[in-house]
């Protein structure tokens, strides 16, 4: 015993511990020696701390390990001394000699030992300020922050703490137990109470610029909810007195204390208007908060990194104040430091992305107008825009600062006055410089994605140039445009962007179209915009074929996707919207995929199909799709599938497509157009069958559109010349038919005679190859329309979608009256080029509007109606050959109830093409005219009866 414990300072134990020889066995030896001997235990603990105070940190490590083992001892035989209490009582005596190691050791012990946790928590007033704020060594201050973190009884809270400064709070919305929250608030309250004393440590000459960083970092970390933010409110003035003037005014390039304070201040204001209100309602604060020393040294990397962290918080606080106080917004907008920031910081968006974003947010607030604004406030906004625009035009380098120019002008250029200011101050030259740089990068720098910037710059350019149009007679405007000497080069470069390799939005921006910015995620880029189509359908067969070859696969894929989704009962609202959007985009192609799909779906009895039809009819794009067909793409109605589709759906959405007035106007315009077309063909009509063949496609489409419109609107009065014109046109068409038939019979007789004589027939010239050809009405070339067409009506009429009175009392054709064998849709799996033409000339049966429901009986001599149905397939047909689509197109649509079924062309036209025979265009047109005459006669008769 004497050998082990004898001598001053327990030399045996001291040497054994210092040498680190089997610390665990040394601990067990101490336990054995001190049992029932508390006095010896106290002396040994005193020796341990005396050694720690004398030794270097490295040499003291074994002693801390032994202290840890003594603290961890629990239970055991009776008579063991309370080592934990002895250690905790003496730890504060040696912390001065080795503070970092002591604090780190305590940070390890507090989560493990309840006694240690309670001891550290109760003695916070003795050590927090001393080591977290006042100590000169950063390592000690950081250790003190980690000790504070260790006091919070939450593993996730402790593990997520980092001493780095960031605007992002990882603990935001972190779920803590009630007991944990109580401890957190106890610690947080102690730190808030130190705000008034923190100003003792901000003198950079004495304390440096980093003493408060761990302090504010941990307080920021404590803001897990709004509760902690509201706890700060009573200490607001302590924070303000700390910031101003001792942190805000000194000319220190990188004051990290200020950065940490602003980060905490910003986070304590986010989602807490009460704390923002403390700022804007204090006149002293609002007067001085804009004064903050900022060094804009863009070449010093340390300064740049500092500003990148400090400025977003600072300008974020100002933005939050502007969002809550219009008065503060006006005051800040006129402050000189804000103009300095716009001039010196926003041109460097790559170096200060967060700060520049906040500055442009501020700019947006500065120019925003409210309905209740006074006249002087509006004048202040105009003056701000004028000052800021002029500042940018003077300081920006267009060759490198195009991002800043685009962002600023997108906000500032709201009126012609703003845009003319750009013109008068050489802004066109500045934008041209930016355009030249972007143009070069677009073509030469493969890794630079500048398409979005080009589109936005050209959109701004366009708005500025348009603003000069009303003022071209003014001398100052003329002079400014004359000084823009780069305009010819600019136009040449625009032309280089008008090619198929440029994205659509860029081409549209170059020709003055409205474009969107770069999408947030990749897209297929297969949209066919009307401005991209160089010729209407039917004008150029080669162009039509090339366009169809390019886009057909995409539209067929969407069609296949929809059919598979229907068979799997996964046809969601998103797919419905996509289906109609793609169909609307593909209208110039005259593809019947969409009408065919939805006509089939309309025939089914399932709940899903009814819900899908309901979603389709509620989509405003679908109304625009139908409106576009009736207004601009009436030749598309020559396709039987499309015409049948409209007979099903026009009545369902008529109120969304046309107002009553617009519908009446369109009917009158169609009638006038038909009369004019007939008159243009009247001279020598019987001898010029080529002319009527060329006009037949347009005439037939217009007549079908007229029939559809008359089914939803009964005009008060029809043009009296309509019926005579239609009758004359019918007579001339029949005369052309007779002439054609006689020529065919004559040629047949001549061939037969020569064959009988055994003489090889001499190839003789036919009257006209154009006259004798059989035409697919969906592909007929249409002559340019007369000037008086529905597409030439006013924009208001074309775009109006208000509700109309259908003008009829019958209900629309109901899917419930249809006969369908199965619900499954036929899904094609492959396709060929031949199907392109097939899509143009589907063989569906014509389903006419209710106004013609008794037409069939009067036209039985023309042919018999067939009651075939759409083919129904099982799920095994999902991967069937796409050639089935052709046969599917050749099937007739299900017949409707006799009371609601109506057929154009004697109620039995099966289409314009079939695999067995081809119908002559004159035959089709004749039947269409006959049906139209019948409808118009009935409507006229109803009008006469009503008048009588």
HELIX and SHEET records of a PDB file:
HELIX    1   1 UNK A    2  UNK A    5  1                                   4    
HELIX    2   2 UNK A   11  UNK A   18  1                                   8    
HELIX    3   3 UNK A   23  UNK A   34  1                                  12    
HELIX    4   4 UNK A   38  UNK A   54  1                                  17    
HELIX    5   5 UNK A   57  UNK A   72  1                                  16    
HELIX    6   6 UNK A   83  UNK A   94  1                                  12    
HELIX    7   7 UNK A   99  UNK A  110  1                                  12    
HELIX    8   8 UNK A  114  UNK A  122  1                                   9    
HELIX    9   9 UNK A  124  UNK A  128  1                                   5    
HELIX   10  10 UNK A  129  UNK A  133  3                                   5    
HELIX   11  11 UNK A  138  UNK A  150  1                                  13    
HELIX   12  12 UNK A  155  UNK A  159  1                                   5    
HELIX   13  13 UNK A  178  UNK A  193  1                                  16    
HELIX   14  14 UNK A  195  UNK A  198  1                                   4    
HELIX   15  15 UNK A  199  UNK A  201  5                                   3    
HELIX   16  16 UNK A  204  UNK A  207  1                                   4    
HELIX   17  17 UNK A  213  UNK A  221  1                                   9    
HELIX   18  18 UNK A  226  UNK A  232  1                                   7    
HELIX   19  19 UNK A  233  UNK A  235  5                                   3    
HELIX   20  20 UNK A  236  UNK A  243  1                                   8    
HELIX   21  21 UNK A  256  UNK A  269  1                                  14    
HELIX   22  22 UNK A  273  UNK A  280  1                                   8    
HELIX   23  23 UNK A  283  UNK A  288  1                                   6    
HELIX   24  24 UNK A  301  UNK A  324  1                                  24    
HELIX   25  25 UNK A  326  UNK A  333  1                                   8    
HELIX   26  26 UNK A  336  UNK A  344  1                                   9    
HELIX   27  27 UNK A  346  UNK A  348  5                                   3    
HELIX   28  28 UNK A  353  UNK A  367  1                                  15    
HELIX   29  29 UNK A  375  UNK A  395  1                                  21    
HELIX   30  30 UNK A  402  UNK A  412  1                                  11    
HELIX   31  31 UNK A  416  UNK A  424  1                                   9    
HELIX   32  32 UNK A  427  UNK A  444  1                                  18    
HELIX   33  33 UNK A  451  UNK A  467  1                                  17    
HELIX   34  34 UNK A  469  UNK A  471  5                                   3    
HELIX   35  35 UNK A  475  UNK A  483  1                                   9    
HELIX   36  36 UNK A  487  UNK A  496  1                                  10    
HELIX   37  37 UNK A  504  UNK A  510  1                                   7    
HELIX   38  38 UNK A  530  UNK A  532  5                                   3    
HELIX   39  39 UNK A  541  UNK A  567  1                                  27    
HELIX   40  40 UNK A  573  UNK A  585  1                                  13    
HELIX   41  41 UNK A  587  UNK A  589  5                                   3    
HELIX   42  42 UNK A  593  UNK A  603  1                                  11    
HELIX   43  43 UNK A  607  UNK A  618  1                                  12    
HELIX   44  44 UNK A  620  UNK A  631  1                                  12    
HELIX   45  45 UNK A  634  UNK A  638  5                                   5    
HELIX   46  46 UNK A  640  UNK A  657  1                                  18    
HELIX   47  47 UNK A  660  UNK A  681  1                                  22    
HELIX   48  48 UNK A  685  UNK A  687  5                                   3    
HELIX   49  49 UNK A  689  UNK A  712  1                                  24    
HELIX   50  50 UNK A  721  UNK A  757  1                                  37    
HELIX   51  51 UNK A  769  UNK A  772  1                                   4    
HELIX   52  52 UNK A  790  UNK A  792  5                                   3    
HELIX   53  53 UNK A  795  UNK A  799  1                                   5    
HELIX   54  54 UNK A  815  UNK A  817  5                                   3    
HELIX   55  55 UNK A  834  UNK A  840  1                                   7    
HELIX   56  56 UNK A  850  UNK A  852  5                                   3    
HELIX   57  57 UNK A  855  UNK A  858  1                                   4    
HELIX   58  58 UNK A  860  UNK A  862  5                                   3    
HELIX   59  59 UNK A  875  UNK A  879  5                                   5    
HELIX   60  60 UNK A  883  UNK A  890  1                                   8    
HELIX   61  61 UNK A  921  UNK A  947  1                                  27    
END                                                                             
